[in-house]
Amino acid sequence: MGCEKSTNETPLEIWDSMTVDASAYNSTPAQTSGKPQFTAFGDSLKPGMKYIAVSRDLLRKGLKHNTPVLIEGFEGVYLVKDKMHRKWRNHIDIYMGKDIDAAIEWGRRTVCIDYKLSKEVIHKATKR
């Protein structure tokens, strides 16, 4: 236990991790619903933004709208800004603007992601 004082305060940040299947997508009509400049949450898509779409089962696991995510093999923090079709499970789609070649080169991979848990999830976990 050491010299640290115990507190009953809820931690400010807790990150969790999981392994997911990952692919890449572009803001083109062929890869999205009829409006490639908008996400399913209504956010605007512009090339260069670090956004991901998540399968709907991951929404229930804590990867909700605007959740910060670190993706193995990528630099920086990505935000959950889109959700995928209901057919996908345990899957993220990394936004690559209009660079179709980069998305094809990325292909499909299994990656580890780290994501910040919401305050609600942290609160529930620390009250048990």
C-alpha positions in Angstrom: 0.0 0.0 0.0 2.9 2.3 0.5 2.7 6.0 1.6 -0.1 6.9 -0.7 -3.2 8.3 0.9 -6.4 6.5 0.0 -9.2 8.6 -1.4 -12.8 7.8 -2.4 -12.5 10.1 -5.4 -13.4 8.8 -8.8 -10.4 8.7 -11.1 -10.4 11.4 -13.8 -9.3 9.0 -16.6 -9.3 5.3 -17.1 -8.2 3.7 -20.4 -9.1 0.2 -21.5 -7.9 -1.8 -24.5 -9.2 -4.5 -26.8 -8.3 -6.2 -30.0 -10.5 -5.4 -33.0 -10.6 -6.0 -36.7 -9.8 -2.8 -38.6 -10.3 -1.5 -42.1 -10.3 1.9 -43.7 -12.9 4.0 -45.4 -13.1 7.2 -47.5 -15.6 10.0 -47.9 -17.0 8.9 -51.2 -20.6 8.1 -52.1 -19.7 4.5 -53.0 -18.4 3.9 -49.4 -21.0 5.7 -47.4 -24.8 6.3 -47.3 -25.7 9.0 -49.8 -24.0 11.9 -47.9 -20.2 11.2 -47.7 -19.4 14.5 -45.9 -21.5 13.5 -42.8 -21.2 10.7 -40.3 -24.0 8.7 -38.8 -23.8 10.9 -35.7 -24.1 14.0 -37.9 -20.5 15.2 -37.7 -18.8 16.7 -40.8 -16.1 14.7 -42.4 -13.1 16.5 -43.9 -9.8 14.9 -45.1 -7.1 15.0 -42.4 -9.5 14.4 -39.5 -8.6 11.6 -37.2 -11.9 9.9 -37.0 -13.1 6.3 -36.8 -16.4 4.5 -37.3 -17.2 1.6 -34.9 -19.4 -1.4 -35.2 -22.5 -1.0 -33.1 -21.5 -3.7 -30.6 -18.5 -1.6 -29.6 -20.9 1.3 -28.8 -22.2 -0.9 -26.0 -18.7 -1.7 -24.8 -17.9 2.0 -24.2 -16.7 3.3 -27.6 -19.4 5.9 -27.8 -19.6 9.1 -29.8 -16.4 11.3 -29.3 -14.6 8.6 -27.4 -10.8 9.1 -27.7 -9.0 6.1 -29.2 -5.4 5.2 -29.8 -4.8 2.7 -32.7 -1.9 0.4 -32.9 0.2 1.5 -35.9 -1.2 5.1 -36.0 0.0 8.3 -34.4 -2.3 10.5 -32.4 -5.7 10.3 -30.9 -8.7 9.3 -33.1 -12.3 10.1 -32.1 -15.3 7.9 -32.6 -17.4 10.0 -35.0 -19.3 7.4 -37.0 -21.0 4.0 -36.7 -20.9 1.1 -39.0 -23.7 -1.0 -40.6 -25.3 -3.4 -38.1 -23.7 -6.4 -39.9 -20.2 -5.6 -38.5 -19.0 -7.0 -35.1 -15.8 -6.1 -33.2 -14.7 -3.8 -36.0 -13.4 -0.3 -36.5 -13.2 1.6 -39.8 -10.4 4.3 -39.9 -11.2 7.4 -41.8 -8.7 8.2 -44.6 -10.3 11.2 -46.3 -10.4 10.8 -50.0 -7.1 8.8 -50.3 -8.5 5.6 -51.7 -5.0 4.2 -52.3 -4.1 4.6 -48.7 -7.3 2.8 -47.6 -6.6 0.0 -50.0 -3.0 -0.3 -48.9 -4.1 -0.5 -45.3 -6.6 -3.2 -46.1 -7.9 -5.2 -43.2 -5.9 -6.0 -40.1 -6.3 -7.0 -36.5 -5.1 -4.2 -34.2 -5.1 -3.4 -30.5 -6.9 -0.2 -29.5 -6.8 1.8 -26.3 -9.9 3.9 -25.5 -10.8 6.3 -22.8 -13.8 5.1 -20.7 -16.6 7.6 -20.2 -17.3 9.2 -16.8 -20.4 7.1 -16.5 -18.5 3.8 -16.9 -15.8 4.9 -14.5 -18.5 5.9 -11.9 -20.3 2.6 -12.2 -17.0 0.6 -11.9 -15.8 2.5 -8.8 -19.1 2.3 -6.9 -19.1 -1.5 -6.7 
